[in-house]
């Protein structure tokens, strides 16, 4: 007997809310979820012509340049006026390598910064060929990809050890340079070896960390956000910064957050908006009236790019 699968979005409530606000005058539903560079379940390429005078043209160029489908790459090669450089450096398709070389001299500081943060092989291989273009090694020092680590190993004098302290993939480099550990960053390092080092050095990660721009603001964000360190927080509750804990995707951390959800309000909800495991709680609080729709939609970009925003539940029926 045939099996039909109906695609149902897990967070339909939030999708409907977001769509109603960005296209309030559009009567047709589904506009947001049909954007392929947002929704991974929409794999078609944007091929409908869009006039250069249209307010959607910039989004069209970005979406096409970022789209990983081979047909999109061919369109860009044949239509250079459709190339958006930011979208291009976010494209994971290995076939964009010639385009990257073609636009080498047109990339600016922001594009190179984006490449330093990339987790796509094709982008990082391009970056590895042009390390002379890297103007701020903080960005690549925080990148966990193996190619980024290789770039750092080949340029040890360029490493920013402050940022590398929080990079789980850089743990071997940090273990060889323990004196250079920055504990403000290291307490957010999720590597098992880093967790063991933290446990052995709790006196170095006291909650009396100073906010760099505000000496009157005491906080301890890294440990509260670290999904592998929640047991440390439970054993040392004075380390917990609830606002920063809202970012933590650890299931036990989420249970703690739900048990203390009375502390969530319109001022700190933005921390939960970026948590891939926090969207169901946001929906619950919205329906209860504890937080407002405006407070959530103030962080619209973060909401619709949350990795779990378009999660689906497959309803399998015979």
GUTI-659126 format. One record per residue (C-alpha): residue in three letters; y, z, x. Coordinates in Angstrom, 3 decimals. Example, Ala and Ser with C-alpha at 12.3 -4.5 7.8 and 13.67 -1.06 7.14 Angstrom:
// residues 2
<site><residuo>Ala</residuo><py>-4.500</py><pz>7.800</pz><px>12.300</px></site>
<site><residuo>Ser</residuo><py>-1.060</py><pz>7.140</pz><px>13.670</px></site>
***
This chain:
// residues 318
<site><residuo>Unk</residuo><py>0.000</py><pz>0.000</pz><px>0.000</px></site>
<site><residuo>Unk</residuo><py>3.443</py><pz>-0.906</pz><px>1.346</px></site>
<site><residuo>Unk</residuo><py>5.733</py><pz>1.819</pz><px>2.547</px></site>
<site><residuo>Unk</residuo><py>9.463</py><pz>1.548</pz><px>1.872</px></site>
<site><residuo>Unk</residuo><py>11.914</py><pz>3.401</pz><px>4.050</px></site>
<site><residuo>Unk</residuo><py>15.282</py><pz>4.295</pz><px>2.604</px></site>
<site><residuo>Unk</residuo><py>17.979</py><pz>5.207</pz><px>5.112</px></site>
<site><residuo>Unk</residuo><py>19.858</py><pz>8.351</pz><px>4.110</px></site>
<site><residuo>Unk</residuo><py>22.588</py><pz>9.861</pz><px>6.246</px></site>
<site><residuo>Unk</residuo><py>22.102</py><pz>13.546</pz><px>6.954</px></site>
<site><residuo>Unk</residuo><py>25.836</py><pz>14.247</pz><px>6.931</px></site>
<site><residuo>Unk</residuo><py>26.803</py><pz>11.964</pz><px>4.037</px></site>
<site><residuo>Unk</residuo><py>29.347</py><pz>14.536</pz><px>2.831</px></site>
<site><residuo>Unk</residuo><py>31.345</py><pz>14.273</pz><px>6.079</px></site>
<site><residuo>Unk</residuo><py>30.984</py><pz>10.490</pz><px>6.256</px></site>
<site><residuo>Unk</residuo><py>32.383</py><pz>10.127</pz><px>2.739</px></site>
<site><residuo>Unk</residuo><py>35.209</py><pz>12.504</pz><px>3.581</px></site>
<site><residuo>Unk</residuo><py>36.135</py><pz>10.593</pz><px>6.749</px></site>
<site><residuo>Unk</residuo><py>35.948</py><pz>7.206</pz><px>5.003</px></site>
<site><residuo>Unk</residuo><py>38.108</py><pz>8.366</pz><px>2.104</px></site>
<site><residuo>Unk</residuo><py>40.889</py><pz>9.375</pz><px>4.465</px></site>
<site><residuo>Unk</residuo><py>40.984</py><pz>6.467</pz><px>6.907</px></site>
<site><residuo>Unk</residuo><py>40.729</py><pz>3.772</pz><px>4.212</px></site>
<site><residuo>Unk</residuo><py>42.104</py><pz>5.469</pz><px>1.084</px></site>
<site><residuo>Unk</residuo><py>43.168</py><pz>2.159</pz><px>-0.468</px></site>
<site><residuo>Unk</residuo><py>39.880</py><pz>0.411</pz><px>0.218</px></site>
<site><residuo>Unk</residuo><py>37.631</py><pz>0.445</pz><px>-2.822</px></site>
<site><residuo>Unk</residuo><py>34.533</py><pz>-0.724</pz><px>-0.953</px></site>
<site><residuo>Unk</residuo><py>32.401</py><pz>2.101</pz><px>0.449</px></site>
<site><residuo>Unk</residuo><py>30.719</py><pz>2.080</pz><px>3.821</px></site>
<site><residuo>Unk</residuo><py>33.542</py><pz>0.769</pz><px>6.000</px></site>
<site><residuo>Unk</residuo><py>33.222</py><pz>3.507</pz><px>8.613</px></site>
<site><residuo>Unk</residuo><py>29.434</py><pz>3.489</pz><px>8.860</px></site>
<site><residuo>Unk</residuo><py>29.463</py><pz>-0.323</pz><px>9.230</px></site>
<site><residuo>Unk</residuo><py>31.354</py><pz>-0.209</pz><px>12.539</px></site>
<site><residuo>Unk</residuo><py>28.631</py><pz>-0.953</pz><px>15.101</px></site>
<site><residuo>Unk</residuo><py>30.253</py><pz>0.691</pz><px>18.103</px></site>
<site><residuo>Unk</residuo><py>30.409</py><pz>3.952</pz><px>16.128</px></site>
<site><residuo>Unk</residuo><py>27.182</py><pz>3.803</pz><px>14.147</px></site>
<site><residuo>Unk</residuo><py>24.072</py><pz>3.158</pz><px>16.283</px></site>
<site><residuo>Unk</residuo><py>22.142</py><pz>2.141</pz><px>13.167</px></site>
<site><residuo>Unk</residuo><py>24.356</py><pz>-0.931</pz><px>12.699</px></site>
<site><residuo>Unk</residuo><py>23.309</py><pz>-3.457</pz><px>15.329</px></site>
<site><residuo>Unk</residuo><py>25.084</py><pz>-6.583</pz><px>14.169</px></site>
<site><residuo>Unk</residuo><py>27.779</py><pz>-8.141</pz><px>16.332</px></site>
<site><residuo>Unk</residuo><py>31.286</py><pz>-8.402</pz><px>14.926</px></site>
<site><residuo>Unk</residuo><py>31.533</py><pz>-12.165</pz><px>14.537</px></site>
<site><residuo>Unk</residuo><py>33.983</py><pz>-12.523</pz><px>11.662</px></site>
<site><residuo>Unk</residuo><py>37.224</py><pz>-14.004</pz><px>12.989</px></site>
<site><residuo>Unk</residuo><py>40.158</py><pz>-11.605</pz><px>13.055</px></site>
<site><residuo>Unk</residuo><py>43.698</py><pz>-12.850</pz><px>13.405</px></site>
<site><residuo>Unk</residuo><py>45.658</py><pz>-11.668</pz><px>16.419</px></site>
<site><residuo>Unk</residuo><py>48.344</py><pz>-10.576</pz><px>13.963</px></site>
<site><residuo>Unk</residuo><py>45.939</py><pz>-8.311</pz><px>12.085</px></site>
<site><residuo>Unk</residuo><py>46.230</py><pz>-4.539</pz><px>12.639</px></site>
<site><residuo>Unk</residuo><py>42.442</py><pz>-4.631</pz><px>13.064</px></site>
<site><residuo>Unk</residuo><py>42.616</py><pz>-7.037</pz><px>16.018</px></site>
<site><residuo>Unk</residuo><py>42.832</py><pz>-4.314</pz><px>18.672</px></site>
<site><residuo>Unk</residuo><py>39.848</py><pz>-2.501</pz><px>17.167</px></site>
<site><residuo>Unk</residuo><py>38.019</py><pz>-5.838</pz><px>16.890</px></site>
<site><residuo>Unk</residuo><py>38.543</py><pz>-6.602</pz><px>20.604</px></site>
<site><residuo>Unk</residuo><py>37.506</py><pz>-3.096</pz><px>21.614</px></site>
<site><residuo>Unk</residuo><py>34.400</py><pz>-3.158</pz><px>19.433</px></site>
<site><residuo>Unk</residuo><py>33.326</py><pz>-6.575</pz><px>20.664</px></site>
<site><residuo>Unk</residuo><py>33.929</py><pz>-5.697</pz><px>24.329</px></site>
<site><residuo>Unk</residuo><py>31.947</py><pz>-2.490</pz><px>24.005</px></site>
<site><residuo>Unk</residuo><py>29.074</py><pz>-3.998</pz><px>22.016</px></site>
<site><residuo>Unk</residuo><py>25.820</py><pz>-4.140</pz><px>24.030</px></site>
<site><residuo>Unk</residuo><py>24.342</py><pz>-7.198</pz><px>22.293</px></site>
<site><residuo>Unk</residuo><py>23.905</py><pz>-10.305</pz><px>24.473</px></site>
<site><residuo>Unk</residuo><py>25.664</py><pz>-12.411</pz><px>21.831</px></site>
<site><residuo>Unk</residuo><py>28.759</py><pz>-10.235</pz><px>22.224</px></site>
<site><residuo>Unk</residuo><py>28.698</py><pz>-10.762</pz><px>26.002</px></site>
<site><residuo>Unk</residuo><py>28.528</py><pz>-14.525</pz><px>25.529</px></site>
<site><residuo>Unk</residuo><py>31.476</py><pz>-14.408</pz><px>23.128</px></site>
<site><residuo>Unk</residuo><py>33.521</py><pz>-12.529</pz><px>25.726</px></site>
<site><residuo>Unk</residuo><py>32.659</py><pz>-15.018</pz><px>28.448</px></site>
<site><residuo>Unk</residuo><py>33.787</py><pz>-17.917</pz><px>26.256</px></site>
<site><residuo>Unk</residuo><py>36.824</py><pz>-16.144</pz><px>24.774</px></site>
<site><residuo>Unk</residuo><py>38.690</py><pz>-14.175</pz><px>27.457</px></site>
<site><residuo>Unk</residuo><py>41.502</py><pz>-13.409</pz><px>25.001</px></site>
<site><residuo>Unk</residuo><py>39.005</py><pz>-11.163</pz><px>23.158</px></site>
<site><residuo>Unk</residuo><py>38.290</py><pz>-8.990</pz><px>26.201</px></site>
<site><residuo>Unk</residuo><py>39.442</py><pz>-5.387</pz><px>25.965</px></site>
<site><residuo>Unk</residuo><py>39.113</py><pz>-3.803</pz><px>29.413</px></site>
<site><residuo>Unk</residuo><py>38.496</py><pz>-0.278</pz><px>28.120</px></site>
<site><residuo>Unk</residuo><py>35.742</py><pz>-1.523</pz><px>25.859</px></site>
<site><residuo>Unk</residuo><py>34.298</py><pz>-3.554</pz><px>28.725</px></site>
<site><residuo>Unk</residuo><py>33.915</py><pz>-0.568</pz><px>31.060</px></site>
<site><residuo>Unk</residuo><py>32.111</py><pz>1.286</pz><px>28.274</px></site>
<site><residuo>Unk</residuo><py>29.535</py><pz>-1.477</pz><px>27.757</px></site>
<site><residuo>Unk</residuo><py>25.970</py><pz>-0.614</pz><px>28.896</px></site>
<site><residuo>Unk</residuo><py>24.636</py><pz>-4.188</pz><px>28.926</px></site>
<site><residuo>Unk</residuo><py>23.669</py><pz>-5.156</pz><px>32.519</px></site>
<site><residuo>Unk</residuo><py>24.818</py><pz>-8.709</pz><px>31.793</px></site>
<site><residuo>Unk</residuo><py>28.467</py><pz>-7.638</pz><px>31.899</px></site>
<site><residuo>Unk</residuo><py>28.312</py><pz>-7.336</pz><px>35.717</px></site>
<site><residuo>Unk</residuo><py>29.951</py><pz>-10.782</pz><px>36.280</px></site>
<site><residuo>Unk</residuo><py>32.722</py><pz>-9.878</pz><px>33.831</px></site>
<site><residuo>Unk</residuo><py>33.389</py><pz>-6.636</pz><px>35.699</px></site>
<site><residuo>Unk</residuo><py>33.795</py><pz>-8.565</pz><px>38.932</px></site>
<site><residuo>Unk</residuo><py>35.993</py><pz>-11.124</pz><px>37.171</px></site>
<site><residuo>Unk</residuo><py>38.433</py><pz>-8.445</pz><px>36.014</px></site>
<site><residuo>Unk</residuo><py>38.213</py><pz>-6.296</pz><px>39.149</px></site>
<site><residuo>Unk</residuo><py>41.897</py><pz>-6.523</pz><px>40.024</px></site>
<site><residuo>Unk</residuo><py>43.027</py><pz>-5.948</pz><px>36.444</px></site>
<site><residuo>Unk</residuo><py>41.443</py><pz>-2.512</pz><px>36.081</px></site>
<site><residuo>Unk</residuo><py>43.977</py><pz>0.298</pz><px>36.268</px></site>
<site><residuo>Unk</residuo><py>43.708</py><pz>4.040</pz><px>36.939</px></site>
<site><residuo>Unk</residuo><py>42.419</py><pz>4.796</pz><px>33.451</px></site>
<site><residuo>Unk</residuo><py>39.684</py><pz>2.168</pz><px>33.673</px></site>
<site><residuo>Unk</residuo><py>38.449</py><pz>3.495</pz><px>37.036</px></site>
<site><residuo>Unk</residuo><py>38.553</py><pz>7.011</pz><px>35.640</px></site>
<site><residuo>Unk</residuo><py>36.399</py><pz>5.856</pz><px>32.721</px></site>
<site><residuo>Unk</residuo><py>33.923</py><pz>4.272</pz><px>35.119</px></site>
<site><residuo>Unk</residuo><py>33.684</py><pz>7.491</pz><px>37.116</px></site>
<site><residuo>Unk</residuo><py>32.569</py><pz>9.258</pz><px>33.936</px></site>
<site><residuo>Unk</residuo><py>30.128</py><pz>6.518</pz><px>32.871</px></site>
<site><residuo>Unk</residuo><py>26.400</py><pz>7.038</pz><px>32.444</px></site>
<site><residuo>Unk</residuo><py>25.583</py><pz>3.323</pz><px>32.400</px></site>
<site><residuo>Unk</residuo><py>23.769</py><pz>1.847</pz><px>35.386</px></site>
<site><residuo>Unk</residuo><py>25.724</py><pz>-1.402</pz><px>35.391</px></site>
<site><residuo>Unk</residuo><py>29.067</py><pz>0.399</pz><px>35.459</px></site>
<site><residuo>Unk</residuo><py>28.077</py><pz>2.850</pz><px>38.178</px></site>
<site><residuo>Unk</residuo><py>26.510</py><pz>0.145</pz><px>40.332</px></site>
<site><residuo>Unk</residuo><py>29.817</py><pz>-1.709</pz><px>40.092</px></site>
<site><residuo>Unk</residuo><py>31.665</py><pz>1.494</pz><px>40.989</px></site>
<site><residuo>Unk</residuo><py>29.370</py><pz>2.052</pz><px>43.967</px></site>
<site><residuo>Unk</residuo><py>30.411</py><pz>-1.348</pz><px>45.321</px></site>
<site><residuo>Unk</residuo><py>34.091</py><pz>-0.483</pz><px>44.974</px></site>
<site><residuo>Unk</residuo><py>34.433</py><pz>3.193</pz><px>45.899</px></site>
<site><residuo>Unk</residuo><py>37.737</py><pz>2.329</pz><px>47.586</px></site>
<site><residuo>Unk</residuo><py>39.161</py><pz>2.000</pz><px>44.073</px></site>
<site><residuo>Unk</residuo><py>38.359</py><pz>5.638</pz><px>43.192</px></site>
<site><residuo>Unk</residuo><py>41.666</py><pz>7.482</pz><px>43.342</px></site>
<site><residuo>Unk</residuo><py>40.512</py><pz>10.852</pz><px>42.020</px></site>
<site><residuo>Unk</residuo><py>37.095</py><pz>12.110</pz><px>43.093</px></site>
<site><residuo>Unk</residuo><py>37.191</py><pz>14.942</pz><px>40.550</px></site>
<site><residuo>Unk</residuo><py>35.911</py><pz>12.512</pz><px>37.955</px></site>
<site><residuo>Unk</residuo><py>32.888</py><pz>11.211</pz><px>39.815</px></site>
<site><residuo>Unk</residuo><py>32.095</py><pz>14.741</pz><px>41.088</px></site>
<site><residuo>Unk</residuo><py>31.426</py><pz>15.779</pz><px>37.507</px></site>
<site><residuo>Unk</residuo><py>29.138</py><pz>12.844</pz><px>36.724</px></site>
<site><residuo>Unk</residuo><py>25.455</py><pz>13.818</pz><px>36.372</px></site>
<site><residuo>Unk</residuo><py>24.018</py><pz>10.308</pz><px>36.731</px></site>
<site><residuo>Unk</residuo><py>21.781</py><pz>9.740</pz><px>39.769</px></site>
<site><residuo>Unk</residuo><py>23.946</py><pz>6.848</pz><px>40.977</px></site>
<site><residuo>Unk</residuo><py>27.034</py><pz>9.059</pz><px>40.834</px></site>
<site><residuo>Unk</residuo><py>25.224</py><pz>11.721</pz><px>42.858</px></site>
<site><residuo>Unk</residuo><py>24.243</py><pz>9.057</pz><px>45.375</px></site>
<site><residuo>Unk</residuo><py>27.892</py><pz>8.005</pz><px>45.647</px></site>
<site><residuo>Unk</residuo><py>28.818</py><pz>11.624</pz><px>46.382</px></site>
<site><residuo>Unk</residuo><py>26.043</py><pz>12.050</pz><px>48.941</px></site>
<site><residuo>Unk</residuo><py>27.323</py><pz>8.956</pz><px>50.726</px></site>
<site><residuo>Unk</residuo><py>30.891</py><pz>10.281</pz><px>50.653</px></site>
<site><residuo>Unk</residuo><py>30.528</py><pz>14.048</pz><px>51.254</px></site>
<site><residuo>Unk</residuo><py>34.089</py><pz>14.392</pz><px>52.535</px></site>
<site><residuo>Unk</residuo><py>35.376</py><pz>13.156</pz><px>49.154</px></site>
<site><residuo>Unk</residuo><py>33.432</py><pz>15.634</pz><px>46.990</px></site>
<site><residuo>Unk</residuo><py>35.446</py><pz>17.903</pz><px>44.735</px></site>
<site><residuo>Unk</residuo><py>33.319</py><pz>21.053</pz><px>44.952</px></site>
<site><residuo>Unk</residuo><py>35.249</py><pz>22.762</pz><px>42.182</px></site>
<site><residuo>Unk</residuo><py>34.051</py><pz>20.198</pz><px>39.651</px></site>
<site><residuo>Unk</residuo><py>30.663</py><pz>19.665</pz><px>41.303</px></site>
<site><residuo>Unk</residuo><py>29.967</py><pz>23.378</pz><px>40.760</px></site>
<site><residuo>Unk</residuo><py>29.488</py><pz>22.647</pz><px>37.076</px></site>
<site><residuo>Unk</residuo><py>27.370</py><pz>19.520</pz><px>37.602</px></site>
<site><residuo>Unk</residuo><py>23.680</py><pz>20.240</pz><px>37.041</px></site>
<site><residuo>Unk</residuo><py>22.661</py><pz>17.113</pz><px>38.959</px></site>
<site><residuo>Unk</residuo><py>24.629</py><pz>18.298</pz><px>41.970</px></site>
<site><residuo>Unk</residuo><py>22.739</py><pz>21.597</pz><px>42.286</px></site>
<site><residuo>Unk</residuo><py>21.016</py><pz>20.638</pz><px>45.552</px></site>
<site><residuo>Unk</residuo><py>24.378</py><pz>19.843</pz><px>47.138</px></site>
<site><residuo>Unk</residuo><py>25.759</py><pz>23.139</pz><px>45.860</px></site>
<site><residuo>Unk</residuo><py>22.767</py><pz>25.142</pz><px>47.134</px></site>
<site><residuo>Unk</residuo><py>23.539</py><pz>23.749</pz><px>50.570</px></site>
<site><residuo>Unk</residuo><py>27.186</py><pz>24.761</pz><px>50.195</px></site>
<site><residuo>Unk</residuo><py>27.016</py><pz>28.134</pz><px>48.405</px></site>
<site><residuo>Unk</residuo><py>30.279</py><pz>29.302</pz><px>49.948</px></site>
<site><residuo>Unk</residuo><py>32.062</py><pz>26.459</pz><px>48.144</px></site>
<site><residuo>Unk</residuo><py>30.868</py><pz>27.447</pz><px>44.647</px></site>
<site><residuo>Unk</residuo><py>33.664</py><pz>27.764</pz><px>42.141</px></site>
<site><residuo>Unk</residuo><py>32.338</py><pz>30.333</pz><px>39.667</px></site>
<site><residuo>Unk</residuo><py>34.755</py><pz>29.293</pz><px>36.941</px></site>
<site><residuo>Unk</residuo><py>32.883</py><pz>25.964</pz><px>36.785</px></site>
<site><residuo>Unk</residuo><py>29.468</py><pz>27.107</pz><px>37.984</px></site>
<site><residuo>Unk</residuo><py>28.861</py><pz>29.385</pz><px>34.987</px></site>
<site><residuo>Unk</residuo><py>28.722</py><pz>26.256</pz><px>32.853</px></site>
<site><residuo>Unk</residuo><py>26.030</py><pz>24.654</pz><px>35.034</px></site>
<site><residuo>Unk</residuo><py>22.863</py><pz>24.186</pz><px>32.972</px></site>
<site><residuo>Unk</residuo><py>20.376</py><pz>23.617</pz><px>35.814</px></site>
<site><residuo>Unk</residuo><py>17.591</py><pz>26.270</pz><px>35.912</px></site>
<site><residuo>Unk</residuo><py>18.426</py><pz>27.047</pz><px>39.546</px></site>
<site><residuo>Unk</residuo><py>22.066</py><pz>27.540</pz><px>38.592</px></site>
<site><residuo>Unk</residuo><py>21.063</py><pz>29.923</pz><px>35.788</px></site>
<site><residuo>Unk</residuo><py>19.042</py><pz>31.984</pz><px>38.280</px></site>
<site><residuo>Unk</residuo><py>21.988</py><pz>32.087</pz><px>40.681</px></site>
<site><residuo>Unk</residuo><py>24.295</py><pz>33.177</pz><px>37.850</px></site>
<site><residuo>Unk</residuo><py>21.886</py><pz>35.947</pz><px>36.829</px></site>
<site><residuo>Unk</residuo><py>21.900</py><pz>37.196</pz><px>40.432</px></site>
<site><residuo>Unk</residuo><py>25.701</py><pz>37.070</pz><px>40.649</px></site>
<site><residuo>Unk</residuo><py>26.983</py><pz>38.348</pz><px>37.309</px></site>
<site><residuo>Unk</residuo><py>29.637</py><pz>40.330</pz><px>39.155</px></site>
<site><residuo>Unk</residuo><py>31.132</py><pz>37.009</pz><px>40.207</px></site>
<site><residuo>Unk</residuo><py>31.326</py><pz>35.642</pz><px>36.676</px></site>
<site><residuo>Unk</residuo><py>33.216</py><pz>38.475</pz><px>35.018</px></site>
<site><residuo>Unk</residuo><py>35.048</py><pz>37.740</pz><px>31.755</px></site>
<site><residuo>Unk</residuo><py>38.350</py><pz>38.268</pz><px>33.548</px></site>
<site><residuo>Unk</residuo><py>38.738</py><pz>34.591</pz><px>34.391</px></site>
<site><residuo>Unk</residuo><py>42.358</py><pz>33.464</pz><px>34.222</px></site>
<site><residuo>Unk</residuo><py>43.343</py><pz>30.417</pz><px>32.220</px></site>
<site><residuo>Unk</residuo><py>44.863</py><pz>28.097</pz><px>34.868</px></site>
<site><residuo>Unk</residuo><py>48.000</py><pz>27.367</pz><px>32.852</px></site>
<site><residuo>Unk</residuo><py>48.451</py><pz>30.801</pz><px>31.297</px></site>
<site><residuo>Unk</residuo><py>47.922</py><pz>33.941</pz><px>33.439</px></site>
<site><residuo>Unk</residuo><py>48.061</py><pz>36.068</pz><px>30.279</px></site>
<site><residuo>Unk</residuo><py>45.083</py><pz>34.286</pz><px>28.719</px></site>
<site><residuo>Unk</residuo><py>41.729</py><pz>35.769</pz><px>29.752</px></site>
<site><residuo>Unk</residuo><py>38.690</py><pz>33.726</pz><px>28.883</px></site>
<site><residuo>Unk</residuo><py>35.146</py><pz>32.910</pz><px>29.872</px></site>
<site><residuo>Unk</residuo><py>34.453</py><pz>29.478</pz><px>28.477</px></site>
<site><residuo>Unk</residuo><py>31.721</py><pz>28.043</pz><px>30.698</px></site>
<site><residuo>Unk</residuo><py>29.101</py><pz>30.703</pz><px>30.064</px></site>
<site><residuo>Unk</residuo><py>29.743</py><pz>30.705</pz><px>26.318</px></site>
<site><residuo>Unk</residuo><py>29.316</py><pz>26.923</pz><px>26.172</px></site>
<site><residuo>Unk</residuo><py>26.247</py><pz>26.839</pz><px>28.443</px></site>
<site><residuo>Unk</residuo><py>23.186</py><pz>26.127</pz><px>26.239</px></site>
<site><residuo>Unk</residuo><py>20.803</py><pz>27.535</pz><px>28.864</px></site>
<site><residuo>Unk</residuo><py>22.707</py><pz>30.764</pz><px>29.353</px></site>
<site><residuo>Unk</residuo><py>22.751</py><pz>32.161</pz><px>25.834</px></site>
<site><residuo>Unk</residuo><py>20.220</py><pz>34.855</pz><px>26.782</px></site>
<site><residuo>Unk</residuo><py>22.726</py><pz>36.073</pz><px>29.377</px></site>
<site><residuo>Unk</residuo><py>25.370</py><pz>36.328</pz><px>26.661</px></site>
<site><residuo>Unk</residuo><py>23.066</py><pz>38.328</pz><px>24.391</px></site>
<site><residuo>Unk</residuo><py>22.353</py><pz>40.740</pz><px>27.223</px></site>
<site><residuo>Unk</residuo><py>26.066</py><pz>40.870</pz><px>28.101</px></site>
<site><residuo>Unk</residuo><py>27.954</py><pz>40.422</pz><px>24.810</px></site>
<site><residuo>Unk</residuo><py>31.263</py><pz>41.283</pz><px>26.468</px></site>
<site><residuo>Unk</residuo><py>31.027</py><pz>37.815</pz><px>28.069</px></site>
<site><residuo>Unk</residuo><py>31.057</py><pz>36.045</pz><px>24.685</px></site>
<site><residuo>Unk</residuo><py>34.089</py><pz>33.972</pz><px>23.831</px></site>
<site><residuo>Unk</residuo><py>33.398</py><pz>33.069</pz><px>20.197</px></site>
<site><residuo>Unk</residuo><py>35.745</py><pz>30.096</pz><px>20.115</px></site>
<site><residuo>Unk</residuo><py>34.037</py><pz>28.545</pz><px>23.126</px></site>
<site><residuo>Unk</residuo><py>30.612</py><pz>29.495</pz><px>21.767</px></site>
<site><residuo>Unk</residuo><py>31.279</py><pz>27.107</pz><px>18.875</px></site>
<site><residuo>Unk</residuo><py>30.668</py><pz>24.245</pz><px>21.328</px></site>
<site><residuo>Unk</residuo><py>27.221</py><pz>25.583</pz><px>22.258</px></site>
<site><residuo>Unk</residuo><py>24.376</py><pz>23.406</pz><px>20.873</px></site>
<site><residuo>Unk</residuo><py>21.679</py><pz>25.998</pz><px>21.631</px></site>
<site><residuo>Unk</residuo><py>19.743</py><pz>26.763</pz><px>18.413</px></site>
<site><residuo>Unk</residuo><py>19.879</py><pz>30.518</pz><px>19.023</px></site>
<site><residuo>Unk</residuo><py>23.601</py><pz>30.243</pz><px>19.684</px></site>
<site><residuo>Unk</residuo><py>24.007</py><pz>28.369</pz><px>16.401</px></site>
<site><residuo>Unk</residuo><py>22.117</py><pz>31.126</pz><px>14.576</px></site>
<site><residuo>Unk</residuo><py>24.523</py><pz>33.654</pz><px>16.137</px></site>
<site><residuo>Unk</residuo><py>27.474</py><pz>31.478</pz><px>15.078</px></site>
<site><residuo>Unk</residuo><py>26.199</py><pz>31.265</pz><px>11.501</px></site>
<site><residuo>Unk</residuo><py>25.668</py><pz>35.028</pz><px>11.380</px></site>
<site><residuo>Unk</residuo><py>29.278</py><pz>35.467</pz><px>12.469</px></site>
<site><residuo>Unk</residuo><py>30.719</py><pz>32.494</pz><px>10.598</px></site>
<site><residuo>Unk</residuo><py>33.408</py><pz>34.697</pz><px>9.049</px></site>
<site><residuo>Unk</residuo><py>35.215</py><pz>34.260</pz><px>12.379</px></site>
<site><residuo>Unk</residuo><py>35.462</py><pz>30.487</pz><px>11.865</px></site>
<site><residuo>Unk</residuo><py>38.776</py><pz>29.282</pz><px>10.460</px></site>
<site><residuo>Unk</residuo><py>41.125</py><pz>26.311</pz><px>10.407</px></site>
<site><residuo>Unk</residuo><py>42.401</py><pz>27.196</pz><px>13.862</px></site>
<site><residuo>Unk</residuo><py>39.091</py><pz>27.152</pz><px>15.732</px></site>
<site><residuo>Unk</residuo><py>37.019</py><pz>24.706</pz><px>13.654</px></site>
<site><residuo>Unk</residuo><py>37.810</py><pz>21.919</pz><px>16.114</px></site>
<site><residuo>Unk</residuo><py>35.463</py><pz>23.571</pz><px>18.617</px></site>
<site><residuo>Unk</residuo><py>32.581</py><pz>23.203</pz><px>16.151</px></site>
<site><residuo>Unk</residuo><py>33.484</py><pz>19.601</pz><px>15.297</px></site>
<site><residuo>Unk</residuo><py>32.197</py><pz>18.451</pz><px>18.714</px></site>
<site><residuo>Unk</residuo><py>28.939</py><pz>20.431</pz><px>18.480</px></site>
<site><residuo>Unk</residuo><py>26.077</py><pz>18.045</pz><px>17.587</px></site>
<site><residuo>Unk</residuo><py>24.272</py><pz>20.896</pz><px>15.828</px></site>
<site><residuo>Unk</residuo><py>27.335</py><pz>22.178</pz><px>14.011</px></site>
<site><residuo>Unk</residuo><py>27.991</py><pz>19.527</pz><px>11.364</px></site>
<site><residuo>Unk</residuo><py>25.793</py><pz>21.081</pz><px>8.670</px></site>
<site><residuo>Unk</residuo><py>27.659</py><pz>24.369</pz><px>9.070</px></site>
<site><residuo>Unk</residuo><py>30.988</py><pz>22.538</pz><px>8.790</px></site>
<site><residuo>Unk</residuo><py>29.836</py><pz>20.953</pz><px>5.524</px></site>
<site><residuo>Unk</residuo><py>28.785</py><pz>24.376</pz><px>4.229</px></site>
<site><residuo>Unk</residuo><py>32.134</py><pz>25.967</pz><px>5.116</px></site>
<site><residuo>Unk</residuo><py>34.036</py><pz>23.067</pz><px>3.539</px></site>
<site><residuo>Unk</residuo><py>32.131</py><pz>23.443</pz><px>0.279</px></site>
<site><residuo>Unk</residuo><py>32.751</py><pz>27.201</pz><px>0.316</px></site>
<site><residuo>Unk</residuo><py>36.457</py><pz>26.637</pz><px>0.860</px></site>
<site><residuo>Unk</residuo><py>36.526</py><pz>28.705</pz><px>4.060</px></site>
<site><residuo>Unk</residuo><py>38.014</py><pz>25.797</pz><px>5.998</px></site>
<site><residuo>Unk</residuo><py>40.119</py><pz>22.894</pz><px>4.777</px></site>
<site><residuo>Unk</residuo><py>39.445</py><pz>19.168</pz><px>4.868</px></site>
<site><residuo>Unk</residuo><py>42.767</py><pz>18.653</pz><px>6.638</px></site>
<site><residuo>Unk</residuo><py>41.746</py><pz>21.036</pz><px>9.421</px></site>
<site><residuo>Unk</residuo><py>38.534</py><pz>19.091</pz><px>10.038</px></site>
<site><residuo>Unk</residuo><py>40.124</py><pz>15.645</pz><px>9.784</px></site>
<site><residuo>Unk</residuo><py>42.816</py><pz>16.674</pz><px>12.237</px></site>
<site><residuo>Unk</residuo><py>40.056</py><pz>15.998</pz><px>14.775</px></site>
<site><residuo>Unk</residuo><py>38.919</py><pz>12.773</pz><px>13.170</px></site>
<site><residuo>Unk</residuo><py>38.084</py><pz>10.972</pz><px>16.432</px></site>
<site><residuo>Unk</residuo><py>35.939</py><pz>13.845</pz><px>17.664</px></site>
<site><residuo>Unk</residuo><py>34.198</py><pz>14.058</pz><px>14.289</px></site>
<site><residuo>Unk</residuo><py>33.163</py><pz>10.413</pz><px>13.936</px></site>
<site><residuo>Unk</residuo><py>32.046</py><pz>10.211</pz><px>17.587</px></site>
<site><residuo>Unk</residuo><py>29.928</py><pz>13.362</pz><px>17.361</px></site>
<site><residuo>Unk</residuo><py>26.428</py><pz>12.212</pz><px>18.447</px></site>
<site><residuo>Unk</residuo><py>24.934</py><pz>13.614</pz><px>15.227</px></site>
<site><residuo>Unk</residuo><py>27.525</py><pz>12.205</pz><px>12.803</px></site>
<site><residuo>Unk</residuo><py>25.337</py><pz>9.265</pz><px>11.769</px></site>
<site><residuo>Unk</residuo><py>21.993</py><pz>11.061</pz><px>11.924</px></site>
<site><residuo>Unk</residuo><py>19.622</py><pz>9.655</pz><px>9.350</px></site>
<site><residuo>Unk</residuo><py>16.794</py><pz>11.087</pz><px>7.324</px></site>
<site><residuo>Unk</residuo><py>14.103</py><pz>8.541</pz><px>6.526</px></site>
<site><residuo>Unk</residuo><py>12.794</py><pz>8.929</pz><px>3.026</px></site>
<site><residuo>Unk</residuo><py>9.318</py><pz>7.394</pz><px>3.201</px></site>
<site><residuo>Unk</residuo><py>7.928</py><pz>6.418</pz><px>-0.178</px></site>
<site><residuo>Unk</residuo><py>4.781</py><pz>4.491</pz><px>-1.001</px></site>
***
